[in-house]
């Protein structure tokens, strides 16, 4: 009986807290270092949410362990809406890449809002003669020893995009992982590696200058940042890979709080200065309901689990 009363008291307390939410500052944890896409989006949202919610919304970077450190911190935080996390696409792949992941990417969180997608761009060194996806596939098959691709690290979204490409084209390329995509660029520009799947923001300058050749973008729709480039899917139906992200709260966060945050964040994402700032950085703004973001996460977890298994990538 005491247990029942304690549970009822806890639920009533949560409901009361939801009605007065927020009564103090809200924190968005970025489980990565400053400067990346999720850091930019978190800080842009925080700036708009502070007046909308009537309380300070602050950003705290907690990098480490391939984004797992900060994400786990939020998973184990109180489900009261005061500690949130902005996750990247590694949220879906890490379940399959780490044996002892300390949280479940679906069960331990309440989706709040799907914030963004950042298309990747398949770019090659100009010494590679291919200018289209079919030409590149033919070149890879004819030159397997030269088909060397760079990535920002084993298990990264850049690596996963290449694995999906190989599986769908029946090709095999040599993988050279680096500690971040910027570290991979010198070898790519010099021709020591042949190609890369990288964010448009990271390689757009090289493509515009001609030091790299853009082949296609990895999302189903063309990128607003480089609309002249086709999608891989235009030649390879069904191909879809990108970095993406959104806001999560700890599992058990009351629905009224989730909905209030969702409404405020959707409103912020529609503001013209926010759209200008993010699209200028190569970000495709999303938005939508918590339920939609939850479905996106589940689908991505399942999809990349199949890719990791088929590629024979062993969890660390």
N, C-alpha and C positions, 0 to 999 in steps of 0.2 A: 504494500500500500504506500509506504514512504517513497518507494521508487516511482510509483505512478504520480504522486503529488509533486515530486521533484521534477519529473518530466513536464507536467502541466505548468508548473511555475516557470520553467525554462522557456517553454513555448510562449507563454503570456509575456514574459520579459522581452523576448525577441519581437513579438508583435508590437509591444509598446515602443520598443526601440525603433522599429520600422516607421511608426507614425511620426516620430520626432526627428528622423534621420534627414540630414546629418547634424549632429550636435557638436561636432569637433572636426578637426582636419582629417582629410582622406589621403591615403598614401597609395600611389601607383608604383609598384616595384618593377624595375626594368632589369631582367636577369642577364644583362649584357653590359659591356662598357659603353660610355657615352659616345655619341657620334653616329650610331647606326640608325637604320630606318625605324626600329621600334622605339628607340630613345627619342628621335625627332617627333614621332607621333604621340608618345606619352606626354612630352613637354608641351606640344601644341594643344592637346586635349586639356591638360592641367590648367593652362592659361585661360581657356574658355569655361571650364567647369567651376573654377573658383567663384566667379560672380553668379553663375547659374545655380549653384548649390548653396551659396551663401556662407561657405566655409572654405578655408585654404585647401587646395588640392596640390600635394607636393609629389615630386618624383624622387625615387631613391634607386640608385644603381646597385645591384647585388650580383655582379658577374661571377662566373666560375662553373666548372664542371659541365661545359657545353649547355649553359643556361639552366642546368638542373638545380643549382644551389638556390637561386632566387625563387624559382618556381616552387621548390619544395618548402621554402620558408612561408610562402603564401598558402600553400595547401594545408599547412599546419597552423595557420593563424585563425583567430576567432572569426566565425561566420557572421560578422556584424556589418559588413560593407565598408569598413574603414581601412582594410588592407586588400588591395587588388594587385593583379599582375598583368602585364601585357606580354603575351607570348608570341613567338615566331613559329615558322613551320617546323622547326626542330621539335616542337611540342608533340608532333605526330610521329616523328621518326625515332626519337630517343627511346621510346618504349621498346623498339626492336633492336636498338644498338647498344643498350646497357642492360646487363643481366640483373643488376640489383637496383633498378630505378626506385627511389624511395616514395614515389607517389604514382597514382594511376591517372593518366592524362584526361580521362573521361569522368570516372567516378568521384574523383576528389575535388571537382570544381563545378561551379555554376557558370555557364556562359553568360556574358553580359552583352557584348556587341562584337561583331566581325568588323574590324576597322579598315583592313587594307589588303591589297595584293601588290607585290612588286614583281613585274614580269622579269624573267631572265632573258638574256640575249645570247644566242649562239654566234660566237665571233671566231674568226680564223685569222692566222697570220697571212698576209698577202701572198706569200710563197705557195700557199695551198691554192690550186687553180679553181676550185669549186666556187660558184656564185649562188647556187641554189641548193636546197636540201637534197633533191635527187642526185645532183652532181657530187655533193659531198659524200653521200652514201656510196656512190660508185667509186669515188677516190679512196675512201677508207678500205673498201673491199679489195681494191687493186694495190694499195700501199699500206698493208697492215703494220709494217715496221715503223712507218712514219706517222701513223695515226696515234699521236700522243696528246692527251688532253690534261689540262691543269685544273685544279679545283682549290677551294679554300680549306680543304681538309677532308679526311675520310668521314663519311656519314653526313657531310654538309648538304645543304639543298643543291649546291652546284654539282656535287658528286652524284646525288640521287637523280638529278635531271639527265646526266650523262648515262647512268645505268638504265633509265627508262628508254632513252633514245636507242641504246644498243639492243635492248630486248625487243623493241618494236621494229627495228630495221634488220635484225639478224647480223649485226656487225660486232666486232671486237676491237676495242681501243685500249691503249696503255694509259693507266692512271698515274699522274704525278701529283700528290697532295702537297699543299703549302700551308703555312700558318696564316691564313687569311688571303683573300683574293688579290689584294694589292701586292703582296709578296710574290704572287705568281706572274704578275704583269711583265717584269723585266725579261724573264725567259720566254714568255709568249711573244713579246715585241721583237726579240732577237731571233726568233725562229727555233729555239731549242725545244719548245713545245708547239704544237700545231693549232690548238684550239682551246676554247673555254666556254662554259656556260656561266655567265656572270650577270649581276644586276645591271640594268640599263644605266643606272646612275654611275656605276663604276667604270663602264667601258664606252659610254656614249662619246666622250671626248676623243678617244682613240679612233672610234669609227668615223666621226665627223672629220678628223684630220687625215684619215686614210692610212694610219699606221696599223689598223686592224680592219678587216672586212666583216660587216654584219651580214649574217646569212638569214636569220629569222628569229622571231621572239617565241617564247615557250608557252604563252597562255593561249586559250582558245580564241580570244579576241585580240586584234592588233593593239599595240600600245599607243596611247595618246602622245607619248613623248617621241616616238619614232613611227608615225603612221605609215610611212612609205615602205617599211619592212613587212614582209608577209609573216604569218605564223607558221610554225612547224606543222601544225595541224592541217594547214591548207594542202600540204603534200603528204602528210602522215596522219590521216584522220584519227581523232581520239587522243593525240598526244597533248598532254597538259601538265605543266610543272611550273612552279613559281615559289617565291617566298611569300608568305602571307602571315597575318596575325590578327590579334584581337584581345579584348579585355576579359579576364576571368576573375571570379570571386571564389572564396573557399566554398566547398560543398556545404549545403545547409543554410546559406545566406537567404534570409526571408525574401519571398517573391516580390513584395512591394518595394524593397530596396533595390533589387535587381532591375525592376521595371523603371524605377525613378532614374537610376544610373543610365539605363539603356536610352531612355527618352532624352536625357541631357546630352549624352554622347552623340546620338543621332543628330540632334539639333546643331551641335558643334561642328560635326563633319559636313553639314550643309552650308556653313557660313563661307562666304566667298573668299575671304582672306585665308581661311584654313585650306580650302580647295586649291587656291593658287599656290600656297606654300608647299603643300604635299605633292600635287601633280608636277610642280616644277622640279621636285626631287625624284621624279620617276615613279611615284606612288599612285596606284589606282584605288580610289576611295570606295569602300563597300557600304557598311551600315546594315540595318535590318534588325530582326528580332533576335532575342536570346536563343530561341528554338532553332532558328536558321543557322546560327553560329555553331550550336551544338551538333547539328547534322553535318556541317562542314568538317568539324573535328573528327567525328566518328568515321566519316568517309575517308579522310586523309590517313587516319591511323590504319584502317584496313588496307587502303591502296598501297601505302609505302611498306607495310608489313609484307605484302606479296612481292614487292620489288626487292626488298632486302633478302628475303628467302630465296628468290629465284637467282639473285646475283651471288648467293653463297657468302654474304657478308656476315661474319661471326660477331655477336655482341661482345663488348669488352667487359 
